[in-house]
Amino acid sequence: MSSVLNQGHEEGTVTTAIENQTAKLPSDTFLWAAVGAMGVSLALQCLKQKHVSLFIGQWAAPFLLFGIYNKIVKTQGHD
């Protein structure tokens, strides 16, 4: 069974540039962004801004996923 990893495929220049820039960020940046989104969402809920609160609160999961992706790129590298 052959490996599906890097079978002659390379990342594009835009992807490589983004990965090089985001790799410079500390890993906890994305964690704090997620916690911040949850805090802002809570504050907006308390201010009876339900729809905006839900919108901002949904940012937490993507921030955490970006953090995981960033960590993988830092530890495993790209192409």
mmCIF file of the N, C-alpha and C atoms, coordinates in Angstrom:
data_MODEL
# 
_entry.id   MODEL 
# 
loop_
_atom_site.group_PDB 
_atom_site.id 
_atom_site.type_symbol 
_atom_site.label_atom_id 
_atom_site.label_alt_id 
_atom_site.label_comp_id 
_atom_site.label_asym_id 
_atom_site.label_entity_id 
_atom_site.label_seq_id 
_atom_site.pdbx_PDB_ins_code 
_atom_site.Cartn_x 
_atom_site.Cartn_y 
_atom_site.Cartn_z 
_atom_site.occupancy 
_atom_site.B_iso_or_equiv 
_atom_site.pdbx_formal_charge 
_atom_site.auth_seq_id 
_atom_site.auth_comp_id 
_atom_site.auth_asym_id 
_atom_site.auth_atom_id 
_atom_site.pdbx_PDB_model_num 
ATOM 1   N N  . MET A 1 1  ? 0.847   -1.175 0.000  1.00 0.00 ? 1  MET A N  1 
ATOM 2   C CA . MET A 1 1  ? 0.000   0.000  0.000  1.00 0.00 ? 1  MET A CA 1 
ATOM 3   C C  . MET A 1 1  ? 0.891   1.236  0.000  1.00 0.00 ? 1  MET A C  1 
ATOM 4   N N  . SER A 1 2  ? 0.730   2.085  -0.974 1.00 0.00 ? 2  SER A N  1 
ATOM 5   C CA . SER A 1 2  ? 1.597   3.258  -1.076 1.00 0.00 ? 2  SER A CA 1 
ATOM 6   C C  . SER A 1 2  ? 1.062   4.403  -0.229 1.00 0.00 ? 2  SER A C  1 
ATOM 7   N N  . SER A 1 3  ? 1.954   5.233  0.211  1.00 0.00 ? 3  SER A N  1 
ATOM 8   C CA . SER A 1 3  ? 1.589   6.378  1.028  1.00 0.00 ? 3  SER A CA 1 
ATOM 9   C C  . SER A 1 3  ? 0.972   7.465  0.161  1.00 0.00 ? 3  SER A C  1 
ATOM 10  N N  . VAL A 1 4  ? -0.007  8.156  0.697  1.00 0.00 ? 4  VAL A N  1 
ATOM 11  C CA . VAL A 1 4  ? -0.641  9.244  -0.037 1.00 0.00 ? 4  VAL A CA 1 
ATOM 12  C C  . VAL A 1 4  ? 0.029   10.581 0.268  1.00 0.00 ? 4  VAL A C  1 
ATOM 13  N N  . LEU A 1 5  ? 1.004   10.578 1.149  1.00 0.00 ? 5  LEU A N  1 
ATOM 14  C CA . LEU A 1 5  ? 1.681   11.809 1.500  1.00 0.00 ? 5  LEU A CA 1 
ATOM 15  C C  . LEU A 1 5  ? 2.710   12.190 0.455  1.00 0.00 ? 5  LEU A C  1 
ATOM 16  N N  . ASN A 1 6  ? 2.580   13.397 -0.057 1.00 0.00 ? 6  ASN A N  1 
ATOM 17  C CA . ASN A 1 6  ? 3.545   13.997 -0.970 1.00 0.00 ? 6  ASN A CA 1 
ATOM 18  C C  . ASN A 1 6  ? 3.898   13.087 -2.149 1.00 0.00 ? 6  ASN A C  1 
ATOM 19  N N  . GLN A 1 7  ? 2.933   12.786 -2.951 1.00 0.00 ? 7  GLN A N  1 
ATOM 20  C CA . GLN A 1 7  ? 3.166   11.976 -4.146 1.00 0.00 ? 7  GLN A CA 1 
ATOM 21  C C  . GLN A 1 7  ? 3.469   12.888 -5.331 1.00 0.00 ? 7  GLN A C  1 
ATOM 22  N N  . GLY A 1 8  ? 4.464   13.746 -5.165 1.00 0.00 ? 8  GLY A N  1 
ATOM 23  C CA . GLY A 1 8  ? 4.845   14.646 -6.228 1.00 0.00 ? 8  GLY A CA 1 
ATOM 24  C C  . GLY A 1 8  ? 4.017   15.913 -6.280 1.00 0.00 ? 8  GLY A C  1 
ATOM 25  N N  . HIS A 1 9  ? 3.130   16.102 -5.311 1.00 0.00 ? 9  HIS A N  1 
ATOM 26  C CA . HIS A 1 9  ? 2.316   17.312 -5.263 1.00 0.00 ? 9  HIS A CA 1 
ATOM 27  C C  . HIS A 1 9  ? 2.996   18.331 -4.370 1.00 0.00 ? 9  HIS A C  1 
ATOM 28  N N  . GLU A 1 10 ? 2.975   19.574 -4.799 1.00 0.00 ? 10 GLU A N  1 
ATOM 29  C CA . GLU A 1 10 ? 3.549   20.640 -3.994 1.00 0.00 ? 10 GLU A CA 1 
ATOM 30  C C  . GLU A 1 10 ? 2.511   21.715 -3.760 1.00 0.00 ? 10 GLU A C  1 
ATOM 31  N N  . GLU A 1 11 ? 2.686   22.430 -2.661 1.00 0.00 ? 11 GLU A N  1 
ATOM 32  C CA . GLU A 1 11 ? 1.784   23.530 -2.343 1.00 0.00 ? 11 GLU A CA 1 
ATOM 33  C C  . GLU A 1 11 ? 2.042   24.692 -3.295 1.00 0.00 ? 11 GLU A C  1 
ATOM 34  N N  . GLY A 1 12 ? 1.009   25.489 -3.485 1.00 0.00 ? 12 GLY A N  1 
ATOM 35  C CA . GLY A 1 12 ? 1.146   26.681 -4.318 1.00 0.00 ? 12 GLY A CA 1 
ATOM 36  C C  . GLY A 1 12 ? 1.936   27.755 -3.601 1.00 0.00 ? 12 GLY A C  1 
ATOM 37  N N  . THR A 1 13 ? 2.306   28.782 -4.336 1.00 0.00 ? 13 THR A N  1 
ATOM 38  C CA . THR A 1 13 ? 3.121   29.848 -3.755 1.00 0.00 ? 13 THR A CA 1 
ATOM 39  C C  . THR A 1 13 ? 2.350   30.635 -2.702 1.00 0.00 ? 13 THR A C  1 
ATOM 40  N N  . VAL A 1 14 ? 1.042   30.822 -2.906 1.00 0.00 ? 14 VAL A N  1 
ATOM 41  C CA . VAL A 1 14 ? 0.242   31.560 -1.924 1.00 0.00 ? 14 VAL A CA 1 
ATOM 42  C C  . VAL A 1 14 ? 0.162   30.774 -0.619 1.00 0.00 ? 14 VAL A C  1 
ATOM 43  N N  . THR A 1 15 ? -0.102  29.476 -0.708 1.00 0.00 ? 15 THR A N  1 
ATOM 44  C CA . THR A 1 15 ? -0.187  28.638 0.490  1.00 0.00 ? 15 THR A CA 1 
ATOM 45  C C  . THR A 1 15 ? 1.139   28.632 1.243  1.00 0.00 ? 15 THR A C  1 
ATOM 46  N N  . THR A 1 16 ? 2.229   28.497 0.523  1.00 0.00 ? 16 THR A N  1 
ATOM 47  C CA . THR A 1 16 ? 3.551   28.492 1.151  1.00 0.00 ? 16 THR A CA 1 
ATOM 48  C C  . THR A 1 16 ? 3.823   29.821 1.841  1.00 0.00 ? 16 THR A C  1 
ATOM 49  N N  . ALA A 1 17 ? 3.462   30.926 1.197  1.00 0.00 ? 17 ALA A N  1 
ATOM 50  C CA . ALA A 1 17 ? 3.676   32.247 1.793  1.00 0.00 ? 17 ALA A CA 1 
ATOM 51  C C  . ALA A 1 17 ? 2.849   32.416 3.063  1.00 0.00 ? 17 ALA A C  1 
ATOM 52  N N  . ILE A 1 18 ? 1.585   31.971 3.031  1.00 0.00 ? 18 ILE A N  1 
ATOM 53  C CA . ILE A 1 18 ? 0.729   32.069 4.218  1.00 0.00 ? 18 ILE A CA 1 
ATOM 54  C C  . ILE A 1 18 ? 1.294   31.221 5.344  1.00 0.00 ? 18 ILE A C  1 
ATOM 55  N N  . GLU A 1 19 ? 1.723   30.000 5.042  1.00 0.00 ? 19 GLU A N  1 
ATOM 56  C CA . GLU A 1 19 ? 2.277   29.121 6.074  1.00 0.00 ? 19 GLU A CA 1 
ATOM 57  C C  . GLU A 1 19 ? 3.551   29.702 6.663  1.00 0.00 ? 19 GLU A C  1 
ATOM 58  N N  . ASN A 1 20 ? 4.377   30.320 5.831  1.00 0.00 ? 20 ASN A N  1 
ATOM 59  C CA . ASN A 1 20 ? 5.615   30.927 6.336  1.00 0.00 ? 20 ASN A CA 1 
ATOM 60  C C  . ASN A 1 20 ? 5.308   32.081 7.277  1.00 0.00 ? 20 ASN A C  1 
ATOM 61  N N  . GLN A 1 21 ? 4.286   32.874 6.972  1.00 0.00 ? 21 GLN A N  1 
ATOM 62  C CA . GLN A 1 21 ? 3.940   34.009 7.828  1.00 0.00 ? 21 GLN A CA 1 
ATOM 63  C C  . GLN A 1 21 ? 3.260   33.556 9.116  1.00 0.00 ? 21 GLN A C  1 
ATOM 64  N N  . THR A 1 22 ? 2.305   32.631 9.016  1.00 0.00 ? 22 THR A N  1 
ATOM 65  C CA . THR A 1 22 ? 1.596   32.201 10.227 1.00 0.00 ? 22 THR A CA 1 
ATOM 66  C C  . THR A 1 22 ? 2.488   31.375 11.147 1.00 0.00 ? 22 THR A C  1 
ATOM 67  N N  . ALA A 1 23 ? 3.509   30.743 10.607 1.00 0.00 ? 23 ALA A N  1 
ATOM 68  C CA . ALA A 1 23 ? 4.433   29.978 11.447 1.00 0.00 ? 23 ALA A CA 1 
ATOM 69  C C  . ALA A 1 23 ? 5.211   30.891 12.389 1.00 0.00 ? 23 ALA A C  1 
ATOM 70  N N  . LYS A 1 24 ? 5.254   32.177 12.086 1.00 0.00 ? 24 LYS A N  1 
ATOM 71  C CA . LYS A 1 24 ? 5.948   33.137 12.943 1.00 0.00 ? 24 LYS A CA 1 
ATOM 72  C C  . LYS A 1 24 ? 5.128   33.494 14.185 1.00 0.00 ? 24 LYS A C  1 
ATOM 73  N N  . LEU A 1 25 ? 3.817   33.217 14.146 1.00 0.00 ? 25 LEU A N  1 
ATOM 74  C CA . LEU A 1 25 ? 2.950   33.523 15.285 1.00 0.00 ? 25 LEU A CA 1 
ATOM 75  C C  . LEU A 1 25 ? 3.122   32.485 16.386 1.00 0.00 ? 25 LEU A C  1 
ATOM 76  N N  . PRO A 1 26 ? 3.108   32.919 17.640 1.00 0.00 ? 26 PRO A N  1 
ATOM 77  C CA . PRO A 1 26 ? 3.124   31.934 18.726 1.00 0.00 ? 26 PRO A CA 1 
ATOM 78  C C  . PRO A 1 26 ? 1.860   31.077 18.672 1.00 0.00 ? 26 PRO A C  1 
ATOM 79  N N  . SER A 1 27 ? 1.981   29.832 19.054 1.00 0.00 ? 27 SER A N  1 
ATOM 80  C CA . SER A 1 27 ? 0.853   28.908 18.969 1.00 0.00 ? 27 SER A CA 1 
ATOM 81  C C  . SER A 1 27 ? -0.331  29.330 19.826 1.00 0.00 ? 27 SER A C  1 
ATOM 82  N N  . ASP A 1 28 ? -0.058  29.991 20.947 1.00 0.00 ? 28 ASP A N  1 
ATOM 83  C CA . ASP A 1 28 ? -1.168  30.368 21.815 1.00 0.00 ? 28 ASP A CA 1 
ATOM 84  C C  . ASP A 1 28 ? -1.944  31.582 21.317 1.00 0.00 ? 28 ASP A C  1 
ATOM 85  N N  . THR A 1 29 ? -1.490  32.209 20.241 1.00 0.00 ? 29 THR A N  1 
ATOM 86  C CA . THR A 1 29 ? -2.229  33.330 19.651 1.00 0.00 ? 29 THR A CA 1 
ATOM 87  C C  . THR A 1 29 ? -3.640  32.906 19.273 1.00 0.00 ? 29 THR A C  1 
ATOM 88  N N  . PHE A 1 30 ? -3.757  31.738 18.658 1.00 0.00 ? 30 PHE A N  1 
ATOM 89  C CA . PHE A 1 30 ? -5.056  31.251 18.209 1.00 0.00 ? 30 PHE A CA 1 
ATOM 90  C C  . PHE A 1 30 ? -5.935  30.836 19.397 1.00 0.00 ? 30 PHE A C  1 
ATOM 91  N N  . LEU A 1 31 ? -5.311  30.302 20.440 1.00 0.00 ? 31 LEU A N  1 
ATOM 92  C CA . LEU A 1 31 ? -6.059  29.955 21.650 1.00 0.00 ? 31 LEU A CA 1 
ATOM 93  C C  . LEU A 1 31 ? -6.651  31.212 22.281 1.00 0.00 ? 31 LEU A C  1 
ATOM 94  N N  . TRP A 1 32 ? -5.838  32.258 22.412 1.00 0.00 ? 32 TRP A N  1 
ATOM 95  C CA . TRP A 1 32 ? -6.333  33.497 23.009 1.00 0.00 ? 32 TRP A CA 1 
ATOM 96  C C  . TRP A 1 32 ? -7.363  34.176 22.123 1.00 0.00 ? 32 TRP A C  1 
ATOM 97  N N  . ALA A 1 33 ? -7.235  34.041 20.815 1.00 0.00 ? 33 ALA A N  1 
ATOM 98  C CA . ALA A 1 33 ? -8.257  34.589 19.915 1.00 0.00 ? 33 ALA A CA 1 
ATOM 99  C C  . ALA A 1 33 ? -9.593  33.879 20.144 1.00 0.00 ? 33 ALA A C  1 
ATOM 100 N N  . ALA A 1 34 ? -9.553  32.560 20.329 1.00 0.00 ? 34 ALA A N  1 
ATOM 101 C CA . ALA A 1 34 ? -10.778 31.790 20.595 1.00 0.00 ? 34 ALA A CA 1 
ATOM 102 C C  . ALA A 1 34 ? -11.385 32.184 21.936 1.00 0.00 ? 34 ALA A C  1 
ATOM 103 N N  . VAL A 1 35 ? -10.557 32.307 22.965 1.00 0.00 ? 35 VAL A N  1 
ATOM 104 C CA . VAL A 1 35 ? -11.049 32.709 24.284 1.00 0.00 ? 35 VAL A CA 1 
ATOM 105 C C  . VAL A 1 35 ? -11.619 34.125 24.215 1.00 0.00 ? 35 VAL A C  1 
ATOM 106 N N  . GLY A 1 36 ? -10.950 34.997 23.467 1.00 0.00 ? 36 GLY A N  1 
ATOM 107 C CA . GLY A 1 36 ? -11.446 36.360 23.293 1.00 0.00 ? 36 GLY A CA 1 
ATOM 108 C C  . GLY A 1 36 ? -12.797 36.391 22.597 1.00 0.00 ? 36 GLY A C  1 
ATOM 109 N N  . ALA A 1 37 ? -12.965 35.574 21.567 1.00 0.00 ? 37 ALA A N  1 
ATOM 110 C CA . ALA A 1 37 ? -14.244 35.508 20.860 1.00 0.00 ? 37 ALA A CA 1 
ATOM 111 C C  . ALA A 1 37 ? -15.351 35.035 21.797 1.00 0.00 ? 37 ALA A C  1 
ATOM 112 N N  . MET A 1 38 ? -15.026 34.057 22.633 1.00 0.00 ? 38 MET A N  1 
ATOM 113 C CA . MET A 1 38 ? -16.028 33.584 23.587 1.00 0.00 ? 38 MET A CA 1 
ATOM 114 C C  . MET A 1 38 ? -16.371 34.657 24.614 1.00 0.00 ? 38 MET A C  1 
ATOM 115 N N  . GLY A 1 39 ? -15.378 35.414 25.062 1.00 0.00 ? 39 GLY A N  1 
ATOM 116 C CA . GLY A 1 39 ? -15.618 36.489 26.020 1.00 0.00 ? 39 GLY A CA 1 
ATOM 117 C C  . GLY A 1 39 ? -16.468 37.607 25.432 1.00 0.00 ? 39 GLY A C  1 
ATOM 118 N N  . VAL A 1 40 ? -16.149 37.998 24.205 1.00 0.00 ? 40 VAL A N  1 
ATOM 119 C CA . VAL A 1 40 ? -16.944 39.031 23.533 1.00 0.00 ? 40 VAL A CA 1 
ATOM 120 C C  . VAL A 1 40 ? -18.365 38.532 23.311 1.00 0.00 ? 40 VAL A C  1 
ATOM 121 N N  . SER A 1 41 ? -18.492 37.273 22.940 1.00 0.00 ? 41 SER A N  1 
ATOM 122 C CA . SER A 1 41 ? -19.820 36.686 22.743 1.00 0.00 ? 41 SER A CA 1 
ATOM 123 C C  . SER A 1 41 ? -20.630 36.719 24.046 1.00 0.00 ? 41 SER A C  1 
ATOM 124 N N  . LEU A 1 42 ? -19.997 36.378 25.152 1.00 0.00 ? 42 LEU A N  1 
ATOM 125 C CA . LEU A 1 42 ? -20.671 36.416 26.449 1.00 0.00 ? 42 LEU A CA 1 
ATOM 126 C C  . LEU A 1 42 ? -21.101 37.837 26.793 1.00 0.00 ? 42 LEU A C  1 
ATOM 127 N N  . ALA A 1 43 ? -20.205 38.793 26.573 1.00 0.00 ? 43 ALA A N  1 
ATOM 128 C CA . ALA A 1 43 ? -20.546 40.185 26.866 1.00 0.00 ? 43 ALA A CA 1 
ATOM 129 C C  . ALA A 1 43 ? -21.726 40.647 26.015 1.00 0.00 ? 43 ALA A C  1 
ATOM 130 N N  . LEU A 1 44 ? -21.725 40.284 24.751 1.00 0.00 ? 44 LEU A N  1 
ATOM 131 C CA . LEU A 1 44 ? -22.833 40.668 23.873 1.00 0.00 ? 44 LEU A CA 1 
ATOM 132 C C  . LEU A 1 44 ? -24.139 39.991 24.294 1.00 0.00 ? 44 LEU A C  1 
ATOM 133 N N  . GLN A 1 45 ? -24.055 38.749 24.759 1.00 0.00 ? 45 GLN A N  1 
ATOM 134 C CA . GLN A 1 45 ? -25.253 38.058 25.274 1.00 0.00 ? 45 GLN A CA 1 
ATOM 135 C C  . GLN A 1 45 ? -25.817 38.833 26.461 1.00 0.00 ? 45 GLN A C  1 
ATOM 136 N N  . CYS A 1 46 ? -24.937 39.288 27.345 1.00 0.00 ? 46 CYS A N  1 
ATOM 137 C CA . CYS A 1 46 ? -25.376 40.048 28.520 1.00 0.00 ? 46 CYS A CA 1 
ATOM 138 C C  . CYS A 1 46 ? -25.994 41.388 28.123 1.00 0.00 ? 46 CYS A C  1 
ATOM 139 N N  . LEU A 1 47 ? -25.571 41.916 26.984 1.00 0.00 ? 47 LEU A N  1 
ATOM 140 C CA . LEU A 1 47 ? -26.118 43.185 26.490 1.00 0.00 ? 47 LEU A CA 1 
ATOM 141 C C  . LEU A 1 47 ? -27.330 42.982 25.592 1.00 0.00 ? 47 LEU A C  1 
ATOM 142 N N  . LYS A 1 48 ? -27.841 41.762 25.586 1.00 0.00 ? 48 LYS A N  1 
ATOM 143 C CA . LYS A 1 48 ? -29.045 41.411 24.811 1.00 0.00 ? 48 LYS A CA 1 
ATOM 144 C C  . LYS A 1 48 ? -28.852 41.570 23.296 1.00 0.00 ? 48 LYS A C  1 
ATOM 145 N N  . GLN A 1 49 ? -27.632 41.346 22.834 1.00 0.00 ? 49 GLN A N  1 
ATOM 146 C CA . GLN A 1 49 ? -27.325 41.376 21.406 1.00 0.00 ? 49 GLN A CA 1 
ATOM 147 C C  . GLN A 1 49 ? -27.167 39.938 20.915 1.00 0.00 ? 49 GLN A C  1 
ATOM 148 N N  . LYS A 1 50 ? -28.268 39.206 20.920 1.00 0.00 ? 50 LYS A N  1 
ATOM 149 C CA . LYS A 1 50 ? -28.231 37.764 20.703 1.00 0.00 ? 50 LYS A CA 1 
ATOM 150 C C  . LYS A 1 50 ? -27.622 37.375 19.353 1.00 0.00 ? 50 LYS A C  1 
ATOM 151 N N  . HIS A 1 51 ? -28.060 37.993 18.272 1.00 0.00 ? 51 HIS A N  1 
ATOM 152 C CA . HIS A 1 51 ? -27.602 37.582 16.948 1.00 0.00 ? 51 HIS A CA 1 
ATOM 153 C C  . HIS A 1 51 ? -26.110 37.874 16.736 1.00 0.00 ? 51 HIS A C  1 
ATOM 154 N N  . VAL A 1 52 ? -25.667 39.040 17.157 1.00 0.00 ? 52 VAL A N  1 
ATOM 155 C CA . VAL A 1 52 ? -24.243 39.383 17.038 1.00 0.00 ? 52 VAL A CA 1 
ATOM 156 C C  . VAL A 1 52 ? -23.423 38.467 17.940 1.00 0.00 ? 52 VAL A C  1 
ATOM 157 N N  . SER A 1 53 ? -23.947 38.183 19.130 1.00 0.00 ? 53 SER A N  1 
ATOM 158 C CA . SER A 1 53 ? -23.265 37.292 20.067 1.00 0.00 ? 53 SER A CA 1 
ATOM 159 C C  . SER A 1 53 ? -23.048 35.902 19.469 1.00 0.00 ? 53 SER A C  1 
ATOM 160 N N  . LEU A 1 54 ? -24.076 35.372 18.841 1.00 0.00 ? 54 LEU A N  1 
ATOM 161 C CA . LEU A 1 54 ? -23.949 34.049 18.221 1.00 0.00 ? 54 LEU A CA 1 
ATOM 162 C C  . LEU A 1 54 ? -22.955 34.069 17.065 1.00 0.00 ? 54 LEU A C  1 
ATOM 163 N N  . PHE A 1 55 ? -22.969 35.156 16.298 1.00 0.00 ? 55 PHE A N  1 
ATOM 164 C CA . PHE A 1 55 ? -22.029 35.287 15.183 1.00 0.00 ? 55 PHE A CA 1 
ATOM 165 C C  . PHE A 1 55 ? -20.583 35.286 15.683 1.00 0.00 ? 55 PHE A C  1 
ATOM 166 N N  . ILE A 1 56 ? -20.297 36.108 16.671 1.00 0.00 ? 56 ILE A N  1 
ATOM 167 C CA . ILE A 1 56 ? -18.938 36.189 17.218 1.00 0.00 ? 56 ILE A CA 1 
ATOM 168 C C  . ILE A 1 56 ? -18.559 34.882 17.917 1.00 0.00 ? 56 ILE A C  1 
ATOM 169 N N  . GLY A 1 57 ? -19.499 34.278 18.625 1.00 0.00 ? 57 GLY A N  1 
ATOM 170 C CA . GLY A 1 57 ? -19.220 33.037 19.341 1.00 0.00 ? 57 GLY A CA 1 
ATOM 171 C C  . GLY A 1 57 ? -18.827 31.895 18.423 1.00 0.00 ? 57 GLY A C  1 
ATOM 172 N N  . GLN A 1 58 ? -19.296 31.936 17.188 1.00 0.00 ? 58 GLN A N  1 
ATOM 173 C CA . GLN A 1 58 ? -18.954 30.885 16.232 1.00 0.00 ? 58 GLN A CA 1 
ATOM 174 C C  . GLN A 1 58 ? -17.526 31.007 15.707 1.00 0.00 ? 58 GLN A C  1 
ATOM 175 N N  . TRP A 1 59 ? -16.840 32.080 16.032 1.00 0.00 ? 59 TRP A N  1 
ATOM 176 C CA . TRP A 1 59 ? -15.452 32.243 15.602 1.00 0.00 ? 59 TRP A CA 1 
ATOM 177 C C  . TRP A 1 59 ? -14.490 31.379 16.409 1.00 0.00 ? 59 TRP A C  1 
ATOM 178 N N  . ALA A 1 60 ? -14.885 30.939 17.597 1.00 0.00 ? 60 ALA A N  1 
ATOM 179 C CA . ALA A 1 60 ? -13.969 30.207 18.474 1.00 0.00 ? 60 ALA A CA 1 
ATOM 180 C C  . ALA A 1 60 ? -13.462 28.921 17.823 1.00 0.00 ? 60 ALA A C  1 
ATOM 181 N N  . ALA A 1 61 ? -14.343 28.131 17.246 1.00 0.00 ? 61 ALA A N  1 
ATOM 182 C CA . ALA A 1 61 ? -13.923 26.858 16.638 1.00 0.00 ? 61 ALA A CA 1 
ATOM 183 C C  . ALA A 1 61 ? -12.947 27.064 15.470 1.00 0.00 ? 61 ALA A C  1 
ATOM 184 N N  . PRO A 1 62 ? -13.211 27.989 14.542 1.00 0.00 ? 62 PRO A N  1 
ATOM 185 C CA . PRO A 1 62 ? -12.224 28.195 13.471 1.00 0.00 ? 62 PRO A CA 1 
ATOM 186 C C  . PRO A 1 62 ? -10.867 28.668 14.000 1.00 0.00 ? 62 PRO A C  1 
ATOM 187 N N  . PHE A 1 63 ? -10.868 29.534 15.024 1.00 0.00 ? 63 PHE A N  1 
ATOM 188 C CA . PHE A 1 63 ? -9.587  29.963 15.595 1.00 0.00 ? 63 PHE A CA 1 
ATOM 189 C C  . PHE A 1 63 ? -8.812  28.763 16.151 1.00 0.00 ? 63 PHE A C  1 
ATOM 190 N N  . LEU A 1 64 ? -9.500  27.859 16.832 1.00 0.00 ? 64 LEU A N  1 
ATOM 191 C CA . LEU A 1 64 ? -8.831  26.675 17.370 1.00 0.00 ? 64 LEU A CA 1 
ATOM 192 C C  . LEU A 1 64 ? -8.324  25.771 16.247 1.00 0.00 ? 64 LEU A C  1 
ATOM 193 N N  . LEU A 1 65 ? -9.106  25.648 15.182 1.00 0.00 ? 65 LEU A N  1 
ATOM 194 C CA . LEU A 1 65 ? -8.651  24.841 14.028 1.00 0.00 ? 65 LEU A CA 1 
ATOM 195 C C  . LEU A 1 65 ? -7.443  25.474 13.355 1.00 0.00 ? 65 LEU A C  1 
ATOM 196 N N  . PHE A 1 66 ? -7.439  26.799 13.237 1.00 0.00 ? 66 PHE A N  1 
ATOM 197 C CA . PHE A 1 66 ? -6.266  27.482 12.680 1.00 0.00 ? 66 PHE A CA 1 
ATOM 198 C C  . PHE A 1 66 ? -5.043  27.219 13.553 1.00 0.00 ? 66 PHE A C  1 
ATOM 199 N N  . GLY A 1 67 ? -5.249  27.194 14.871 1.00 0.00 ? 67 GLY A N  1 
ATOM 200 C CA . GLY A 1 67 ? -4.149  26.909 15.792 1.00 0.00 ? 67 GLY A CA 1 
ATOM 201 C C  . GLY A 1 67 ? -3.599  25.509 15.605 1.00 0.00 ? 67 GLY A C  1 
ATOM 202 N N  . ILE A 1 68 ? -4.480  24.545 15.411 1.00 0.00 ? 68 ILE A N  1 
ATOM 203 C CA . ILE A 1 68 ? -4.039  23.167 15.163 1.00 0.00 ? 68 ILE A CA 1 
ATOM 204 C C  . ILE A 1 68 ? -3.270  23.091 13.848 1.00 0.00 ? 68 ILE A C  1 
ATOM 205 N N  . TYR A 1 69 ? -3.796  23.711 12.813 1.00 0.00 ? 69 TYR A N  1 
ATOM 206 C CA . TYR A 1 69 ? -3.119  23.717 11.511 1.00 0.00 ? 69 TYR A CA 1 
ATOM 207 C C  . TYR A 1 69 ? -1.752  24.379 11.638 1.00 0.00 ? 69 TYR A C  1 
ATOM 208 N N  . ASN A 1 70 ? -1.700  25.501 12.359 1.00 0.00 ? 70 ASN A N  1 
ATOM 209 C CA . ASN A 1 70 ? -0.438  26.209 12.555 1.00 0.00 ? 70 ASN A CA 1 
ATOM 210 C C  . ASN A 1 70 ? 0.578   25.322 13.270 1.00 0.00 ? 70 ASN A C  1 
ATOM 211 N N  . LYS A 1 71 ? 0.131   24.599 14.286 1.00 0.00 ? 71 LYS A N  1 
ATOM 212 C CA . LYS A 1 71 ? 1.021   23.717 15.039 1.00 0.00 ? 71 LYS A CA 1 
ATOM 213 C C  . LYS A 1 71 ? 1.548   22.583 14.152 1.00 0.00 ? 71 LYS A C  1 
ATOM 214 N N  . ILE A 1 72 ? 0.669   22.032 13.327 1.00 0.00 ? 72 ILE A N  1 
ATOM 215 C CA . ILE A 1 72 ? 1.091   20.960 12.414 1.00 0.00 ? 72 ILE A CA 1 
ATOM 216 C C  . ILE A 1 72 ? 2.138   21.477 11.431 1.00 0.00 ? 72 ILE A C  1 
ATOM 217 N N  . VAL A 1 73 ? 1.900   22.654 10.882 1.00 0.00 ? 73 VAL A N  1 
ATOM 218 C CA . VAL A 1 73 ? 2.857   23.221 9.922  1.00 0.00 ? 73 VAL A CA 1 
ATOM 219 C C  . VAL A 1 73 ? 4.191   23.486 10.612 1.00 0.00 ? 73 VAL A C  1 
ATOM 220 N N  . LYS A 1 74 ? 4.153   23.958 11.861 1.00 0.00 ? 74 LYS A N  1 
ATOM 221 C CA . LYS A 1 74 ? 5.401   24.235 12.579 1.00 0.00 ? 74 LYS A CA 1 
ATOM 222 C C  . LYS A 1 74 ? 6.175   22.952 12.871 1.00 0.00 ? 74 LYS A C  1 
ATOM 223 N N  . THR A 1 75 ? 5.468   21.896 13.258 1.00 0.00 ? 75 THR A N  1 
ATOM 224 C CA . THR A 1 75 ? 6.160   20.668 13.661 1.00 0.00 ? 75 THR A CA 1 
ATOM 225 C C  . THR A 1 75 ? 6.482   19.758 12.486 1.00 0.00 ? 75 THR A C  1 
ATOM 226 N N  . GLN A 1 76 ? 5.584   19.669 11.526 1.00 0.00 ? 76 GLN A N  1 
ATOM 227 C CA . GLN A 1 76 ? 5.785   18.749 10.393 1.00 0.00 ? 76 GLN A CA 1 
ATOM 228 C C  . GLN A 1 76 ? 6.325   19.456 9.162  1.00 0.00 ? 76 GLN A C  1 
ATOM 229 N N  . GLY A 1 77 ? 6.175   20.765 9.110  1.00 0.00 ? 77 GLY A N  1 
ATOM 230 C CA . GLY A 1 77 ? 6.602   21.519 7.939  1.00 0.00 ? 77 GLY A CA 1 
ATOM 231 C C  . GLY A 1 77 ? 5.611   21.357 6.802  1.00 0.00 ? 77 GLY A C  1 
ATOM 232 N N  . HIS A 1 78 ? 5.900   22.006 5.717  1.00 0.00 ? 78 HIS A N  1 
ATOM 233 C CA . HIS A 1 78 ? 5.099   21.849 4.511  1.00 0.00 ? 78 HIS A CA 1 
ATOM 234 C C  . HIS A 1 78 ? 6.013   21.320 3.438  1.00 0.00 ? 78 HIS A C  1 
ATOM 235 N N  . ASP A 1 79 ? 5.413   20.729 2.435  1.00 0.00 ? 79 ASP A N  1 
ATOM 236 C CA . ASP A 1 79 ? 6.178   20.079 1.340  1.00 0.00 ? 79 ASP A CA 1 
ATOM 237 C C  . ASP A 1 79 ? 7.607   20.031 1.683  1.00 0.00 ? 79 ASP A C  1 
# 
